[in-house]
Amino acid sequence: MQQSKKDTAYQISLAGFLITILGAVFFSTKAIFVKLAFKSTGIDAVTLLTLRMLFSLPFYLVAAWIGFKKESSVTLNARQWFFLILLGIFGYYLSSLFDFVGLQYVSAGLERLILFLYPTFSVLINTFLYKTKLNKMQISALVLTYLGIGIAYLGEMKIDTSNPHFYFGSFMIFLCAVTYSFYLVGTGRMIPKVGVTRYTAYAMLSATAGIFTHFLLTKNIQQIPFTPTLIWYSIALAMIATVLPSFMMSNGMKKIGSNNVSIITSIGPVSTIIQAHFFLGENIIVPQIIGTILVIIGVLLIGWQSKNNQTKYP
């Protein structure tokens, strides 16, 4: 209850708004870089994900050290360590793995739309896990969101029917949205207890350990083609689409609250669709536009309703 009261009291500050919207735009570049890397280098999803985290690792190690120095007055107990590591695994290992695999088979625009279901999944998690009740506004928002995804998905099917792995790729992105929603629900609860810098760094280090373990068990490091093109895309993924936005979003939650962050990040699908059109040559089709509008309206309603709902998490 304490956390939710805090969250409703947050006001939109200019700094918090700018940090959040820039973080959302930077995050939206991930699909673009991944698709370009697949096309230019022929790299597989696991190897590209591993390189992304390899180049991110030094920054998170530094952040972990800074976080320990600044926020070490709060000692983490065993339960907090367990959930911090678990959330890191869910948020940036499993969800990233599902996302990268799915991007091999679906467009960047559709990926972002499916992934943008995570606010609705967060609502459902809170409903079933923490016994909060859905009201009529939230149910309407959920219906709008899933209707939007359905319309966009049907439109995408008409231009992507030749892809035999289209449904598998879509399912992988769906799993990404589910696992990421668990991460976000947990993040809103852990940051006030752990500290924003320390939480982000430790969660990302946990995910990195999971990704490296996966790579070592399934791949051979000697087979990585360390070409300049692959290195460039890996660094871009690490810096622009991972390190900067992860800290921006965590700081945004600290400054303006998780509900406001959810509303502002509605820019994500629009940003990805526009970038995909210019950098990947993906067509912007009418069903995609209609679906995007419905999804954004649904998410905005959920964010607005959550902000004004006084019956929060226990």
C-alpha positions in Angstrom: 0.0 0.0 0.0 2.8 2.4 0.9 4.4 2.1 -2.6 1.2 2.7 -4.4 0.4 5.9 -2.4 3.8 7.2 -3.4 3.2 6.4 -7.0 -0.1 8.4 -7.2 1.6 11.4 -5.7 4.3 11.7 -8.4 4.1 14.8 -10.6 5.4 15.1 -14.1 8.6 17.1 -14.0 10.4 18.3 -17.2 13.6 16.3 -16.3 11.6 13.1 -15.6 9.6 13.5 -18.8 12.7 14.1 -21.0 14.6 11.2 -19.4 11.6 8.8 -19.9 10.8 9.8 -23.4 14.4 9.6 -24.6 14.7 6.2 -22.8 11.7 5.0 -24.7 13.0 6.2 -28.0 16.4 4.6 -27.4 14.8 1.3 -26.4 12.7 1.4 -29.6 16.0 1.4 -31.7 16.7 -2.2 -30.4 14.5 -3.9 -33.0 16.1 -1.8 -35.8 19.7 -2.6 -34.8 18.8 -6.3 -34.4 17.1 -6.6 -37.8 20.0 -4.7 -39.5 22.6 -7.0 -37.8 20.7 -10.1 -38.9 20.5 -8.8 -42.4 24.1 -7.6 -42.7 26.0 -10.3 -40.8 23.8 -13.4 -40.8 24.5 -13.7 -37.0 22.2 -15.9 -34.9 20.1 -14.5 -32.1 22.0 -16.0 -29.1 25.4 -14.8 -30.3 24.1 -11.3 -31.0 22.5 -11.1 -27.6 25.7 -12.3 -26.0 27.7 -9.6 -27.8 25.2 -7.0 -26.8 25.6 -7.9 -23.1 29.4 -8.3 -23.5 29.8 -4.6 -24.5 27.3 -3.6 -21.9 29.1 -5.4 -19.1 31.8 -2.8 -18.2 29.2 -0.1 -17.7 27.1 -2.2 -15.4 30.1 -3.2 -13.4 31.0 0.4 -12.9 27.3 1.2 -12.0 27.2 -1.7 -9.5 30.3 -0.3 -7.8 28.8 3.3 -7.8 25.5 1.9 -6.5 27.2 0.0 -3.8 29.1 3.1 -2.6 26.0 5.4 -2.8 23.3 3.0 -1.7 25.1 0.4 0.5 23.5 1.9 3.7 20.6 -0.4 2.9 21.7 -4.0 3.3 20.0 -6.5 1.1 18.6 -9.6 2.7 18.5 -13.1 1.1 14.9 -12.7 -0.1 15.7 -9.3 -1.8 18.8 -10.8 -3.5 16.7 -13.8 -4.7 14.0 -11.5 -6.3 16.6 -9.1 -7.7 18.4 -11.9 -9.5 15.1 -13.5 -10.6 13.9 -10.2 -12.0 17.1 -9.7 -13.9 16.8 -13.2 -15.4 13.2 -12.5 -16.4 13.7 -8.9 -17.6 16.9 -9.0 -19.7 17.8 -12.6 -20.2 14.6 -14.5 -21.0 12.7 -11.6 -22.5 15.7 -10.5 -24.6 16.2 -14.0 -25.8 12.6 -14.4 -26.8 12.7 -11.0 -28.5 15.8 -11.6 -30.5 14.6 -15.0 -31.7 11.2 -13.6 -32.6 12.8 -10.7 -34.6 14.3 -13.2 -37.0 10.7 -13.9 -38.3 8.5 -10.8 -37.8 8.8 -7.1 -38.7 10.2 -4.6 -36.3 6.9 -2.7 -36.3 4.9 -5.8 -35.4 7.4 -6.8 -32.8 7.0 -3.5 -31.0 3.2 -3.7 -31.1 3.1 -7.2 -29.6 5.8 -6.2 -27.0 3.7 -3.2 -26.1 1.2 -5.6 -24.5 3.3 -5.6 -21.4 1.3 -2.9 -19.6 -1.8 -4.9 -20.0 0.0 -8.0 -18.7 1.2 -6.0 -15.7 -2.4 -5.2 -14.9 -3.4 -8.8 -15.2 -0.4 -9.9 -13.0 -1.5 -7.4 -10.3 -5.1 -8.6 -10.7 -4.4 -12.3 -10.2 -1.2 -12.2 -8.1 -2.0 -9.3 -5.8 -5.8 -9.7 -6.0 -6.5 -6.2 -7.3 -9.9 -5.8 -9.0 -10.4 -4.8 -12.7 -13.0 -2.1 -13.2 -15.0 -1.3 -16.3 -12.4 1.3 -17.5 -9.6 -1.2 -17.2 -11.5 -3.9 -19.0 -12.4 -1.5 -21.8 -8.7 -0.6 -22.1 -7.7 -4.3 -22.3 -10.3 -5.0 -25.0 -9.1 -2.0 -27.0 -5.4 -3.0 -26.7 -6.0 -6.6 -27.8 -8.3 -5.5 -30.6 -5.6 -3.2 -31.8 -3.0 -6.0 -31.8 -5.5 -8.2 -33.6 -6.1 -5.7 -36.4 -2.4 -5.0 -36.8 -1.6 -8.7 -36.8 -4.2 -9.5 -39.5 -2.8 -6.7 -41.6 0.8 -8.0 -41.2 -0.3 -11.6 -42.1 -1.5 -10.4 -45.5 2.0 -9.1 -46.4 4.0 -11.8 -44.5 2.3 -15.0 -45.4 5.4 -16.3 -47.2 7.3 -16.6 -43.9 6.9 -20.1 -42.5 8.0 -19.1 -39.1 5.7 -16.0 -38.7 3.5 -17.6 -36.0 6.5 -18.9 -34.1 8.2 -15.5 -34.2 5.0 -13.8 -33.0 4.7 -16.3 -30.1 8.3 -15.5 -29.1 7.6 -11.8 -29.0 4.5 -12.6 -27.0 6.6 -14.5 -24.4 9.0 -11.6 -24.3 6.1 -9.2 -23.4 4.9 -11.6 -20.6 8.4 -12.0 -19.0 9.1 -8.3 -19.3 5.8 -7.5 -17.6 6.9 -9.6 -14.6 10.2 -7.6 -14.5 8.3 -4.3 -14.5 5.9 -5.2 -11.8 8.9 -6.4 -9.7 10.9 -3.3 -10.6 8.3 -0.9 -9.2 8.5 -2.8 -5.9 12.2 -3.3 -5.6 13.7 0.1 -6.5 12.4 1.9 -3.4 14.0 -0.8 -1.3 17.3 -1.4 -3.2 18.0 2.0 -4.8 17.8 2.8 -8.5 21.4 2.5 -9.5 22.2 -0.6 -7.6 18.9 -2.3 -8.7 19.5 -1.6 -12.4 23.1 -2.7 -12.3 22.6 -5.9 -10.3 19.6 -7.0 -12.3 21.5 -6.5 -15.6 24.5 -8.3 -14.2 22.2 -11.2 -13.3 20.8 -11.3 -16.8 24.3 -11.1 -18.3 25.4 -14.1 -16.3 22.4 -16.0 -17.6 23.1 -15.0 -21.2 26.8 -15.9 -21.0 26.0 -19.3 -19.5 23.5 -20.0 -22.3 26.0 -19.1 -24.9 28.8 -21.2 -23.4 26.5 -24.2 -23.2 25.2 -23.9 -26.8 27.8 -22.1 -28.9 31.5 -22.0 -29.6 33.3 -18.7 -29.0 35.7 -19.4 -31.8 32.9 -19.3 -34.4 32.0 -15.7 -33.7 32.8 -13.6 -36.8 34.3 -10.5 -35.3 33.8 -8.3 -38.3 33.7 -4.5 -38.0 30.0 -4.5 -39.0 29.1 -7.0 -36.3 31.1 -5.1 -33.7 29.5 -1.8 -34.6 25.9 -3.2 -34.3 26.8 -4.9 -31.0 28.2 -1.7 -29.6 25.1 0.3 -30.8 22.8 -2.3 -29.2 24.8 -2.2 -26.0 25.0 1.6 -25.7 22.0 3.1 -27.5 19.5 0.3 -26.9 20.5 -1.1 -23.6 22.8 0.8 -21.2 21.4 4.3 -21.7 17.7 3.5 -21.8 17.9 1.0 -18.9 19.2 3.7 -16.5 16.9 6.4 -18.1 13.8 4.3 -17.5 14.8 3.4 -13.9 15.5 7.0 -13.1 12.3 8.0 -14.8 10.4 5.7 -12.5 12.2 7.2 -9.5 11.4 10.8 -10.6 7.8 10.6 -11.9 6.5 7.1 -10.9 5.9 3.9 -12.8 2.4 4.8 -13.9 3.6 8.0 -15.6 6.4 6.1 -17.2 4.0 3.6 -18.6 2.0 6.4 -20.2 4.9 8.3 -21.7 6.5 5.1 -23.1 3.4 4.9 -25.4 5.7 6.6 -27.9 7.7 3.4 -28.3 5.6 1.6 -31.0 5.3 4.8 -33.0 9.0 5.4 -32.8 9.8 1.9 -34.0 7.3 1.9 -36.8 8.7 5.2 -38.2 12.3 4.0 -37.8 11.5 0.6 -39.4 10.0 2.5 -42.4 13.1 4.6 -43.0 15.9 2.3 -42.0 14.5 -1.2 -42.9 12.1 -0.3 -45.7 9.1 -1.7 -43.9 5.8 -0.5 -45.3 3.4 1.4 -43.0 0.0 -0.2 -43.7 -3.4 1.1 -42.7 -4.2 -1.9 -40.3 -0.9 -1.2 -38.5 -1.8 2.5 -38.0 -5.3 1.6 -36.7 -3.9 -1.1 -34.5 -1.2 1.2 -33.1 -3.8 3.9 -32.3 -6.0 1.4 -30.4 -3.1 -0.1 -28.5 -1.8 3.3 -27.4 -5.4 4.4 -26.3 -5.7 1.2 -24.3 -2.3 1.7 -22.6 -3.0 5.4 -21.9 -6.4 4.4 -20.3 -4.6 1.7 -18.2 -1.9 4.2 -17.1 -4.5 6.9 -16.3 -6.8 4.6 -14.5 -3.9 3.1 -12.4 -2.7 6.6 -11.5 -6.2 7.5 -10.1 -7.0 4.1 -8.6 -6.6 4.2 -4.8 -7.0 0.4 -4.3 -3.5 -0.6 -4.9 -1.1 -3.4 -4.3 -1.0 -4.8 -0.7 
